[in-house]
Amino acid sequence: MTNNRVFNFSAGPSTLPLSVLEEVRDQLVDYDGSGMSLLEMSHRGAHYDAVHTETMALAREVFALPEDFDVVFIQGGATLQFSMVPANLLAGAASVAVVRTGSWSDKALADATEYGSAYVAWDGKPVRYARAPAADEIEVRDGTRYVHVCSNETIEGLRFPEFPDIGVPLVADMSSDIATRELPWELFDLVYGGTQKNLGPAGMALVFLRHRILTSLRQDQGAYLRYGIHVDKDSLYNTPPVFSVWVTGKVLRWIRDSGGLKAMTAAAERRAGTVYEAIDGSDGFYRCPVEPSSRSLTNVVFRLPHEDLEARFLSEAADRDFVGLKGHRSVGGCRASLYNAMPQDGADALAQFMRDFRSRAR
């Protein structure tokens, strides 16, 4: 690898395209001959205005966003959206249905209960979050305003292979697989994702919301928590997260110039397939707890026969410049996050290391 860069399998903040990082480096101190960094400029000035406008336009282009959707940049990442979504959408006696497929949808459920009636429309907890549900398993009650889904559970390593069409608008947390797949926009009222996995640095959420819902949102919260204000002010109600917007724009351009979302999907399938092949071909030495049909393409989770062996695996992996492979502290094990900027070489090298380690440890 160039510049002695490691293979970074961290779940987020995560690896970014090297070409983007080099471009940021070259522009950081003196932006466009201005004699100062973009990070020092007024967010109302011409330089940043151009960056802001271009990033919004690139988001529309890359995601093939319909005209009746708005693009919003909001500080706080996806976790703030767990509260902002119900705080805005749960008006009157309406309720929210949550499809609980893992840790992050469970957190979204907990926050939703603070703003209104929330219930579990399908629960993956009894099956230890080993799969996503089929559409006909999701039970939606009358009076449900929207169904919240987490398209990809980063911790448990499972995804919705297809989004369910259940006759009620979907709200999707796509933090860990945003920009890896095309979206059936007709199913959604709102889609959000933290930028720190597939789109840029930490500190911001990218939010897409259907414009017509703005007329029915609650208004009983502080100004910054209102989607309508962010839309009306073009995400410039307050000082935006300048660095996150700037780098996200560069990553979106990189995605577009690399073939767009179709190319990202094909690359994700190939990377994940390479690592899952090493798992499934190990005669049980490596085990993935997720059913094949629901396995994540971006967060591959696996266990070894015992924890001491996992510790040795992680130690030897680090010695070979494979970093970020330790599973989330709540579940243990190992996890390889294979986001858009991870080259196929990284997946190939990891799979080969897994085969070599198994041959030495048996």
C-alpha positions, 0 to 999 in steps of 0.5 A: 500500500502507498504511504504505509497505510494499513488496511482499516476495517474499523466500523466508524470512523472508517477508511476513506478513499486515499485520493480524497485524503490526498486532495484534502491534504493539498487544499487544507492550508491554502484553499483555492489560493485564498491564503487561508483554510476553508476551515477558517472561512465564514460559512456565509462566504463565496468559497464555502457557499460553492462547496455547500451547494456542490455537495448538495447537488452531488448528493442528489445526483449520486442517490438519484434523489427524486425532485420531491425530496430535500437534502439536509446536513445536520450535526450530531450523526445518526444518534441525534436522528433517533430523537429528531425523527419522532420529535418531528413526525409523531404528531397527534395520536399517531404511533411508530412501528420499529422493526427491531433487528439489532442494537441500533434499531433498539436504540431508535425504539427507546428514543421514539418512546419519549415522543409518543406511542412506539411498538415493535412490529417485528422482533429479531431478539428471540432469534438472536438477531440472526436474520431480517424479516420478510415483509409479511412478518412485519405487523403494522397496527392502524394509526401507524405514521411510519415504520422505522428500519435499520437497513444494516445493523453495524454491530450484529452484521445483518442487513435488509436484502430488500426493503419491505413494501408494507403500505406504510411509509418507511424511515430508514437508518442507513448509517452503515450501508448508505451509498452502497445500494440504490433505493426504492424512493417510493417506499420512504418518507425519510432516510438518514445516515451518519457520514462517518462510515461510507461518506466522510468524517464524523460529525454529521448526518445526511438526511433525505426527507419527502417535501410534503411531510413538512406541512404535518410536522410537530412544532413543539421543539427547539428550532434546531430540532425542526426539519422545516427550519433546516430545509428552509435555510438550506442547512445553513440555519447555524454554522454547519459542520464545514469539514464534514460537508467538504469531505463528504462532497469529495467522497460523493464525487469519488463515488460518482466518478467510480461508477456510482451506486451500481459500481459500489454495490458490485464492489461491496458484494465482491469484497464481502463474498471474499471474506464470507468464503473464507468463513464458510470454507473453514469447516466451522473454525470461523462462524458467522451467526447471521443467516446467509440471506441476511448477511451484511455486505459492509460489516462481516461478523464472525467468531472463532472456537474460543475467546483466547484464540480470538485474542491471538487472531486479533493480535496477529492481525494487528501485527500485519497491519489489519486494524479495527477487526475487534467486534463491538464490546457488546457482542465480542468476536471479530468484525471486518467493516468493508465500506466503499473505500476499502479496496478489494486488495484489503478483502483479499489480504484479510481472507488469505490471513484468515486461511493462514491463521486457521492452518497454523491454529488447527 
